[in-house]
Amino acid sequence: MMFMHWFKSSNAVEGHVMTKADVIKAILKKLDSKQDKFFARAMDELANDAIITIQPDGVTLVLTQKGVDLL
C-alpha cells in the first residue's frame, strides 16, 4: 500500500501527518487511470481500520498508533 510505504519511509511515529501536498506528490502522481478509482477506497479502508485518520479537508492523513504498529 502506497500510503503505508510513505509513512514507513518517513520513519513515521504516531501523529505523523501526510499533507495534501505529500498525497499528491507521493500517491496521486504515480497512479494510472485504472488505479485512480481505488484511491478514495484505500483511504477509507485505512481509516475504517483505525490505521489513519482523515482530516476534515478529506486528503490530509494522520498515522495512528495502530498504523505505527503495522509498519
C-alpha positions in Angstrom: 0.0 0.0 0.0 1.5 3.3 -1.1 0.3 5.2 1.9 1.9 2.9 4.4 5.1 2.7 2.3 5.3 6.5 2.5 4.8 6.5 6.3 7.4 3.8 6.7 10.0 5.6 4.5 9.4 8.7 6.5 10.2 6.9 9.8 6.7 8.0 11.0 5.5 7.9 14.5 2.0 8.2 15.9 0.6 11.5 14.8 2.8 11.9 11.7 1.0 13.9 9.1 0.8 13.2 5.4 -0.2 16.5 4.0 -2.3 17.1 0.9 0.9 18.1 -1.0 2.5 14.8 0.2 -0.5 12.8 -1.0 -0.4 14.5 -4.4 3.4 14.0 -4.8 3.7 10.5 -3.4 0.5 8.9 -4.4 -1.7 10.7 -6.9 1.0 11.5 -9.4 2.0 7.8 -9.5 -1.5 6.4 -10.2 -2.7 5.5 -13.6 -6.3 5.9 -14.6 -7.2 2.3 -13.6 -5.7 2.8 -10.1 -7.1 6.3 -9.6 -10.6 5.0 -8.8 -9.3 2.9 -5.9 -7.6 5.9 -4.2 -10.5 7.0 -2.1 -11.5 3.4 -1.3 -8.0 2.7 0.0 -8.0 5.8 2.2 -11.4 4.9 3.6 -10.3 1.3 4.4 -7.3 2.6 6.3 -9.4 5.0 8.2 -12.1 2.4 9.0 -9.4 0.1 10.3 -8.1 2.9 12.5 -4.7 2.9 10.8 -5.0 6.5 9.9 -7.4 9.4 10.5 -8.5 11.6 7.7 -8.6 15.3 8.4 -11.6 17.5 7.6 -10.1 18.5 4.2 -10.6 14.9 3.1 -7.0 14.4 2.0 -4.6 15.1 4.9 -3.8 11.8 6.7 -2.6 11.3 10.3 -1.0 8.0 11.3 -2.4 6.3 14.4 -0.6 4.1 16.9 -2.2 1.1 15.3 -0.7 2.2 12.0 2.7 2.6 13.5 2.4 -1.0 14.9 1.7 -2.2 11.4 4.8 -0.5 9.9 
